[in-house]
Amino acid sequence: MPTYQELINKTDWGPPQQREYRLAKIQEIQNHTGRPLILYAANFIKGAQVPNNSIDDTDITAFSDLVQEVDPPALDVILHSPGGLVESAERIVNLLRAKFTDIRFIIPHSAYSAATLIALSGNVILMDDRSALGPIDPQILWQDPNTGTRYYVPTQTIIDGFERAKKALKGDTDSFQAYLPMLSKLDLHLFEICRNAERLSKQLAQSWVAAYMFKGHKDARRRGRKAAQFLSDHRHRLSHRRGITIESAQKILNVLDMRNDSKDLKLRDLIWDLYCAVEFFIDRTDTAKFYENGYSVSWRQRFAVSQQLAIPIPIPQFPQPSPSPQEPEKGGGKSS
């Protein structure tokens, strides 16, 4: 039976049984690889209804907990996140690299934006046909001065739009009248902020790929520049959420395909079992971000549940009866 469907059919499966299952899977994976494993997963499922599911400085405490009792030099990290602050991603990488010299990032599903940036600090990334990385071109939170609407805008589109406006304005009175209302909404320092954000993201990607992923290669710097350029090119990708598949990632990064041989296939199955169990837990609770390892760490950050929030519960296959949806815990903040 398909993995997630099997979990759905466990109608009497409470949080204690779910945690026992996940810990058993973590131990099985560690026995298979001979390496310690930690897990960081954010809530993708409820999307915009989860305000605090992105990478930020609160994750420093979590990663410190996750690796505190783990002996160096090797570490495997399951990573599932929509991204977040580049500066926080840098702090997480510095924390991990201060202790571990051999790090593998495992992407069972999605690691976008700043999460992709973190994965670039690994010696190798493990993926398969279900995995996706994402572009690392920065976005800034923009508020329309007229409507007050807030949304994220790729910095490259702001810079490109400004450059097009400058070209159009040269000696063209009609273009000046057309572009003036748009330009009047923008502060000049915004363009420098955009350029600095792009430089920071590229610099980190380039240095980490060269220093960790291709350490010892005579062309490590060139590979770092190539990877940073490809991953930060919004003009080519067109969308910040457009996934980068294993086939594309293998052209520029050190990527292990978990479909390669029998040993890797076994690991692929174990990783997917664990990931599905984590997604199952997150989907049925008010979890924003979740942290777990096999060394007694298992806690989460929560989001406030709105009374209007409707959580769809998949129906098990017949002839099993439909389960009663479990009431999510109320409240906010961190909990165990």
N, C-alpha and C positions, 0 to 999 in steps of 0.2 A: 504494500500500500504506500502511496506517496507520503513523504515524511510529515509535512504540515497537516495533512488530512488525518494522519494517525494521532497527532496531538489533539486536534479538534475533537476526535472521537472519545478522548479520555474525559468523560463527563464528570467523573468524581475526583478529578486531579486538582488538588488544592495547592497553595503556595509551598507548603513543606515538601510535598512530593515532587513538585517542579524543581525546587532547589536541590533536592537529593539527586534528581536525574541529571541536572546540569553539572553538579560537582563530580558525578560519576563519569560524565563525558569528558570533563576537563582532565580527570585522572587518566582516563583511557588514552586521550590525545598525548599527554605527557609521557606515558609509558611507551607509546608508539614512536614518538620523536626523540625521547631522551632529553627533552628540553623543557624548562618551565614555561608556563603559559599564563598570560593575563588577558582580560577582556574589557573592552570599552565600547559601549553601544548606546546610540542615541535614538530617540523616538522619531522615525521617519513617517510613521503610519498616519498620525493625526495632523501632520503638516503644520499649517499656520496656527492651529489651535494650541500648539505647544510653544510658549514664548521663550523658554530657557533651555532649548535642546542643543545649542551650538557650543563650540569649543570656546572657553573663556578661562579666566584665572582661577575659578573655583575648581577646575580640573587638576590644578597643581596638587591640591590636597589629596585628591583621589589617586592620582598616579603615584604620589609618595607612599600612600597606603599600599597600593598594589604591588610595589616592588620592594617594600621595606624588608620582608622576610625572604626575598628571592636572592639566591647566591649568584654572583657573576661567574663567567663572562657572557653566557648565552641567554637570550630571552626571545620568546615568541609573543606577538601582540595581535590579538584579533581586534580589528578596527572597523567600526561602522558609524559614520557620522556625516551630517550634511556640511560640516565645516564650521567656520567661526573666525575668531580673531587670529590674525597672523602672528601678532606679538605673543599671544598665549601659546600658540603652536610652537614657537621658538623656545619658550620656557620649558615646555614639555619635552622637547627634543634634548635640550641641555640637561634636564634632569635625568633622562634615560641614558644619555651618552656619558654622563659623569660616572656611571656605574657599569654599563654593559658595552662590550666591544663587538659583540656578535648579535645583531638584532634582526629578526625577520618580522615583517608586517604581513598579516594574513587578512585578505579582503574577501569575505564570503559573499558580500552583496554590494555595498556602496561605501566609498570614502571619497567625498567631494571636497574641493576647494582647500581650506586649511588642513583638512584631514589627509588629502592627497599630499600636501606639503610635508606633513609629519611622516607619511609613508616613504617619502623620498630620502629620509635620513636612515633608512634601513640598509643592511647589506644586501638584502634581496626582498622582493615582494612576491607573495604567493597568491595566485589568482586562478580562475577557471572561466568557463563560459557564462557563469552567473555573476561575475565580478565586474565592477566598474570603478575606475578612478574618475576624476573630474578636472576641468581646467583650474589653474591657480591664478587667473587674472583677478585682481582685487575688485571688490565692490564697495561703494560707500552708501551710507544711509542718507537719502535725499528727501527733503521736505519741500513740497511745492509751496512757495510763499503766498500763493493766491488761495489755494484750497486747504492747505495744511496736511494734505495726504503724504504719508511717509512710505517710501519703498526703496529697495536697493537697486543701484544703477552701476553697471560695469564702468570702471574708471576709463577704460579705453574708448568707450563710446562717447564719453564727455570730452575727452581730448580730441578725438576724431571730429566730433561735431564742431568744436571750437576752431580747429584748423580749417575745416570746410568753410566756416563762416568768414574767417580771415581772408581766404582766397576770393570768396564771392564779393566781399566788401571793397576790394581794390578797384576804385574808379567806377563802381557800379551803384548809382543812386537808388535804383529800384531794389537791389539786393539789400542795401543798407536799411531801407524802410522795412523790409521783410524780416531781417535778422535782429533789428534793434530791440523789439519787445522780448525776444528770447534771451539775448545777451544781458539785458537789464536785470534779469532774475538771478544772474550768476555773479558771485564774488570772484575777483581775480585770483585770490589765494586758493580757491577751489582747484584750479588747474595744477598748481604746485603740489597740493595735497595728493591729487590723482597721480601725478608723475612720481612722487616720492613713494606712494603705495606700490606702484608697479615696480620701481627699482628694488624695494625691499623684498617683495615676493620673488623676483627673479634672482636676486643675490643669494637668498637663502637656498632656493632650489638648486642653483648652479653649484654652490659651495658644498651642499650636502651630498648631491649626486657624485661629485668628484671625490669628496673626502671619504665617503662610506661605501657607496654602491659600486664605485669603480676604483677603489683604493688600490694603488700599485700598478694600475694600467698606465702606460706611457701617454695615452690620449685621454686621460681622465678629465682634464679641464675642458677639452673640446666636447666630450660627451655631456658634461655638465651644462655647457652653454647650449648645446643642441636640445637637451631635454627641457631646460628652462624656457627656451624660445618657443618650442612646440606647445608646451603646457600653458603658456601665458598668452597665446595668440588668440584673442577674442574674435578677430576678423575671420580667422579660419574656422574656429569652433562654432561661432554664431550664437551660441547659448551657453550660459554659465552652468547650466544643469545638464548639458549634453554629455552622456557618459563616454568614457574612453575605455574601450574594450581591451581584452588581453592581447588581441592581435596587434592593436596599435601600440599598446604599452611595451610589448616585447621589442619593438623597433628602436626604442630609445632608452629603455631601462633594463635592469637586471631582474627579470621576472621568471619565476618558476611556475610552469603550468602543472597544476595538480592532477591533470588527466594523463600525465606522461607514462607512468608505469604502475605496476600493481601496488607498490609501497605508497606512491603518491595518491593513487586512487583510493586506497584505504583511508589515508589522511583526509582526502576530500570529503568522503562520506561522513567521517567523524566530525569534521568542522561544520558541515552542513546540518548534521543532527543537533549540534550545540547551538548553532546560530538560530535554527528554527525554534528551539526551546526558548531562547532569549526573546525572539520576536513575539512568540506566543505570550510570554509573561508581560512584555511591554504593552502589547495590544490590549490586554485585559486589566491594566492598572493605570494609575495616574503617574506613570514614570516618564520623566523627561530624559534622564541619562542614567545609565546603569554600569556598575563596576563590579567585577568578580574575578577571583582567582582560586586556586586550590589551597591557599594558605590562610583561610579564615576571613578573607575580605569578601563581603557581599552586601553592598548598599547602593542607594540610588538617590538621585535628585528628583523631586516631584514637582508637578505643576498643579495650580488650582483648577479644580473641575467645575466648569460652568454648568448651571442647571439645564442650559439648552444643548449641552454636548451629548450627541447621540453616538454611541459606540456600536458599530455593526458587528454582530456575532455570527460567524459562518455556521450554517446548519450541517450537522453530521450526515454522513451518507446513510441512506436507509439500509436495513430496517431499524437502525438505532433510533431512539427517541431524541427529540430536540432538547439540548441542554438548557437549563435556566441560566441566564447571564449572571456572573458573579459581580456583586456590588463592589466597585473600586473603593479603596480607602480614601477618606476625605482628608483635606489639609494640604499644606505646602511645605517646601523646604526639603531637607534631607531626612531619610529614614533608613533603617536597616531592614 
